[in-house]
């Protein structure tokens, strides 16, 4: 009886060892980085490369990202104008007061609001995408 039990355990151990040695996990592909533009992993919000992400918020109807950058307000405005124009977004409004700039882009029933605020040697930028209120009235 002991010999049969010992033989059984030896067989199980050998089979387990063979399966263990032959196991090859799937190799994950490296994600290529995009130069000059970054994108949050699970949203449609883009922001310039080398920006320091400060916050991210998602509600049922909107998604927002806040980041710091050393770029100027004009550079940020140009970045989004070019990027969103290529994606068929239209400028809805631009407003400026002292150190802040707010510009909005519209497309169908969506609205992108970009707010930038000068703070010492950095620029704080908030980008929010959500639903437009009364999209048919514009």
CORWOHU-V278116 format. One record per pair of residues at least 24 apart in sequence whose ideal C-beta (glycine too) atoms are under 10 Angstrom apart, sorted by the first residue. I is the first residue (numbers start at 1). J is the second residue. D is the distance in whole Angstrom. If there is no record, write none. Layout:
BEGIN
i->I j->J d->D
i->I j->J d->D
END
This chain:
BEGIN
i->36 j->79 d->9
i->37 j->79 d->8
i->37 j->83 d->7
i->38 j->65 d->10
i->38 j->67 d->9
i->39 j->65 d->10
i->40 j->65 d->6
i->40 j->67 d->10
i->40 j->127 d->9
i->43 j->127 d->9
i->43 j->129 d->7
i->44 j->87 d->9
i->44 j->110 d->9
i->44 j->112 d->9
i->44 j->127 d->10
i->44 j->129 d->6
i->45 j->112 d->8
i->45 j->127 d->5
i->45 j->128 d->8
i->45 j->129 d->6
i->46 j->79 d->9
i->46 j->80 d->8
i->46 j->83 d->6
i->46 j->84 d->9
i->46 j->87 d->9
i->46 j->112 d->10
i->46 j->127 d->8
i->47 j->76 d->9
i->47 j->79 d->9
i->47 j->80 d->9
i->47 j->83 d->10
i->47 j->114 d->10
i->47 j->125 d->7
i->47 j->127 d->6
i->48 j->75 d->8
i->48 j->76 d->7
i->48 j->79 d->6
i->48 j->80 d->9
i->48 j->83 d->10
i->48 j->125 d->9
i->51 j->76 d->9
i->51 j->123 d->9
i->51 j->125 d->8
i->52 j->122 d->8
i->54 j->124 d->7
i->54 j->125 d->9
i->54 j->126 d->9
i->55 j->126 d->9
i->57 j->126 d->10
i->57 j->128 d->9
i->59 j->128 d->10
i->59 j->130 d->8
i->60 j->130 d->10
i->60 j->131 d->10
i->61 j->129 d->10
i->61 j->130 d->5
i->61 j->131 d->5
i->62 j->110 d->10
i->62 j->111 d->9
i->62 j->113 d->9
i->62 j->128 d->6
i->62 j->129 d->6
i->62 j->130 d->3
i->62 j->131 d->7
i->63 j->127 d->9
i->63 j->128 d->7
i->63 j->129 d->5
i->63 j->130 d->7
i->64 j->113 d->9
i->64 j->115 d->10
i->64 j->126 d->6
i->64 j->127 d->7
i->64 j->128 d->4
i->64 j->129 d->8
i->64 j->130 d->8
i->65 j->125 d->9
i->65 j->126 d->7
i->65 j->127 d->5
i->65 j->128 d->8
i->65 j->129 d->9
i->66 j->115 d->9
i->66 j->124 d->7
i->66 j->125 d->7
i->66 j->126 d->5
i->66 j->127 d->8
i->66 j->128 d->9
i->67 j->122 d->10
i->67 j->123 d->9
i->67 j->124 d->8
i->67 j->125 d->6
i->67 j->126 d->8
i->67 j->127 d->8
i->68 j->119 d->8
i->68 j->122 d->5
i->68 j->123 d->7
i->68 j->124 d->6
i->68 j->125 d->8
i->69 j->116 d->9
i->69 j->122 d->7
i->69 j->123 d->5
i->69 j->124 d->8
i->69 j->125 d->6
i->70 j->121 d->7
i->70 j->122 d->6
i->70 j->123 d->7
i->71 j->116 d->9
i->71 j->122 d->9
i->71 j->123 d->6
i->71 j->125 d->9
i->72 j->116 d->9
i->72 j->118 d->9
i->72 j->123 d->7
i->73 j->99 d->9
i->73 j->100 d->9
i->73 j->101 d->5
i->73 j->103 d->10
i->73 j->116 d->5
i->73 j->117 d->9
i->73 j->118 d->7
i->73 j->123 d->6
i->73 j->125 d->9
i->74 j->101 d->9
i->74 j->116 d->10
i->75 j->116 d->10
i->75 j->123 d->9
i->76 j->101 d->8
i->76 j->103 d->9
i->76 j->114 d->7
i->76 j->116 d->5
i->76 j->123 d->7
i->76 j->125 d->6
i->76 j->127 d->9
i->77 j->101 d->7
i->77 j->103 d->6
i->77 j->114 d->8
i->77 j->116 d->8
i->79 j->114 d->9
i->79 j->125 d->10
i->80 j->105 d->7
i->80 j->112 d->8
i->80 j->114 d->5
i->80 j->116 d->10
i->80 j->125 d->9
i->80 j->127 d->8
i->81 j->105 d->8
i->81 j->114 d->10
i->83 j->112 d->10
i->84 j->112 d->7
i->84 j->114 d->9
i->87 j->112 d->10
i->90 j->138 d->9
i->92 j->132 d->8
i->92 j->138 d->7
i->93 j->138 d->10
i->99 j->123 d->10
i->100 j->124 d->9
i->101 j->125 d->9
i->102 j->126 d->9
i->104 j->128 d->10
i->104 j->132 d->9
i->105 j->129 d->9
i->106 j->132 d->6
i->106 j->135 d->7
i->106 j->138 d->7
i->107 j->132 d->9
i->107 j->135 d->9
i->108 j->132 d->8
i->108 j->135 d->7
i->109 j->133 d->10
i->109 j->134 d->10
i->109 j->135 d->5
i->109 j->136 d->9
i->110 j->135 d->8
i->111 j->135 d->8
END
